[in-house]
Amino acid sequence: MSKTALQALSRRLCQPAKGVTGRKMRKVGSVTALLLLIPAGTLAAAQTKTPAKNAKPPQAASASAAESSAAMRSFTSTNGLFKVEFPGAPKQLSRPLNLQGGGNATMYQYWVDLDNDDTTYMVIYNDYPPDYASASPQALLETMRDGVTRGKTLTSDVPIELFGVPGRAFTAVDKDGWQYAVHQFLDGSRFYQLIVVNSKNHPAGMTEQFMNSFRILGNPNAGAPQPAQPPAD
């Protein structure tokens, strides 16, 4: 995706953080744009689709030198009601969002950049108004997936669950070689996204550990040893 396209998409979906410019703006804008905001009527009308056949979860890549020296650290968000392991101390950012179709929300981001910003591990969440989306969870998640992968090539896609919370796991690549691994979960009206973005020259070797460490706090089954893996073929 070109710089112009990324900036246009970022402006349309959210405002870039103050003081974020140049290459950093392109990266933050690209990742932030993964939060798709769709008119409520579109979500209500979304239809269930057949999952992609033979879809596979992201394969573990060889860790870069920066990742090899970065220890995974447990991070807990008491407000976000989740915990996850990051390869370092995450930066944090929140910003207001005007939802398409009406309504407001706040987006919360937590992320760690490695390899001179060529690899990013991120968690994003936001709460939708109770009546904002009336589609089934998987129909909503599919619609979100379609927005994330717009302008990219979808390389894998499969429905998943995290201790009963419906989710979706997919990967994509853009024309510039940026690779995206995404796990999305819809817990009631709260939408979580786990995102790993890396350039083609910097494999993200901690993707599996990052994704599988995610837990939603308050879930009575969250202590069970069950990672968020796609079902067997």
N, C-alpha and C positions, 0 to 999 in steps of 0.2 A: 504494500500500500504506500502510495506516494506521500510526501510531506504535506502537500496541499490537501489530499483526501483525508489524511489523519486530522489535520487542523480543522477542516470543515466538519468532520464527524464529531470532533471534540466540542466545537462551538455549539453544535446542534443538540448534543445530549447533556453537556455540563460545561462549566467554566473552568479553565486551567487554574491551578493554584498560583497565587500571587508570587511573582518572582521566578516562576518556572519558564525558562526560555530555551531556544535552540534545540539541540539534540535531546535534552532532558524533557522538553515539552512534547516532542514527538513521541517519546516512550511513554510518559505518563498519560498523554492524550490517547494513545493507542490502547493501553490497558484500561483506563477509565471508561472508554467507549464500550467496553464489554457489558456495561450495565445498560441493557436495552429497555427503553421506556416506550410502551405501546399503548395506544388508546384502549380504554376499557372494553369497548365494543368489539375490538379485534380479538382480545383475549377470550371474551365470552363466546365468540363464534369459532374459536380454534377447534380443529378436528384432530382426532387421534390418528397418527400415522404409524405404519409398520416400521419397527426398528430396523436399522441397517443390518443386513445379514453378515455373518462372519466378522462383526466388528470386534476389535481388540482394544484392551486398555493400553495406555501409553507404555512403551517398553523402557526399561531403565537404560539410561545412557551412561557413558563413562563420565565421571565427574571431572570438571576442569580443575586447574591448579588452585583457583580461588575457592572453589567449592570444597576441594579436598582439605583446605586449611580452615574451613568454616565449620564449627561445631553446631549441630542442631540444638536449638534451645526451645524448651517448652514455653509457650506464651498463652495466657488466659485473658480473655476479655470479659469482665464481669457485666458490662453493659451489653455487649454483643452476645453473651451467653454461649461462648464457644471457647475451645482450646485447640491448639495446633502447635506443631513444631516448625520453627523457622530456622534457616541457616544464618542466624545472627539476630540482633535486636531490631525489631521492625520499626519503621517510621509510621506515623499515624496522621490521618487527615480526615476531616469531615466537611461536607458541603451540602447546602440545600439544593433540592431538585424540584422543578415544576413538572409534574407528571402530565404527559400528553393525555388529553381527554379531561383534564381537570384534577385538582388535588395537589398536595405537596408531600414531600418525603425528604429524608436526610440520608445521604450515602456516607458510609464509613469505610475507610480504606486502611489496610495495614499491609506493609510491604517491605521487602528486603531486596536491594539491588546488588548484584555481583558482576564480576568480569567487566568493570567499567561500564555498567548499565546494560550489558549485552544479555544478562539473565535476570529475571525478576520473579520472585515468589510473592504472591499477593492473596489476601482475603478481602472480599468486599461484601458488605451486607446492607440491606435497607428493608424497611417495613412498608408494605403497601396498605392503603386504607382498606378496611374490611370489605367494602363493596366494590373495590377497584377491579378485581379479576374474579370472574365467576366460572371460568373454564375449569376442567379437571386438571389436577396437578401436572400430569404428563403432557397434556395438551399445552398448558402454559409453558412448561419447560422446553417443549419443542419449539414454541414460538420464540422464546428467549434465545435458544440455540441458533435459530435461523438469523436472528439479528446479529449475534456475535460473529457468525461466519459469513455475513454478507461481504462480498468482495474477496473472500478467501476460498480455498479448496478444503472441503470437509474430508478428512482422512480416516476418521473412525467415529462411531456414534453408537451408544448403547444406554438403555435405561438402567439405573442402579437404585439401591436403597441404602440408607444409613440408619440401621436399627429402626426400620419402619418409616423413616422420613423419605419421601420420594425424591429421586435425583436423576441426573443425567451426566454421563461422562463422554466427552468428545475431544477430538484433536483436529487441528486445522493448520494450514500453512498459507501465507500470502505470497504474492508474486515476487517480493523482495527476499524471500527465504526465512522470514520470521515464523517461528513455530509456536503454536498455542496449544496448551493442554488445560482443559477446563473441567472441573466438577461443579455442578450446580445442585442446590437442594432447596426445596420449598417446604418450610416448616410452618404451616398455617399461613399467615400473611407475611412472614419473614423470608426473604430471599437471600441465600448465601451463595457466593461464588468463590471457588478456589481456582486461581489462575497461575500458570507458569508460562512465561514468555521468554524465548531465547532466540538468538540469532543462529543461523545455520552453522557458524563457526565456533559456537560455544554451547555444547550439549548441556542440558540441565539434568545432571546425574542424580539429584535428590528429589525428583518429581514424585516417585512412588512413595518415599518415606513421608514427604510433605502431605500428599493427598490422604494417605492412610492414617495419619496421626490426627486428623480432624475429628472432633467430637462436639456435639451440641449439648451444652450443659442443661441439666434438668430432665433429660431423657432417661427414664428409668432403666433402659437397657444399655446405656452408653458405656458402662464399665465392662461389658462383655467383649471378649477378644475377637471381634468381627470387623475387619476392615471394609471400607466402601469399595468392593470389587464388583465388576459386572458379573451377571449370572453366567454359568457355563453354557457353551454353545449347545 
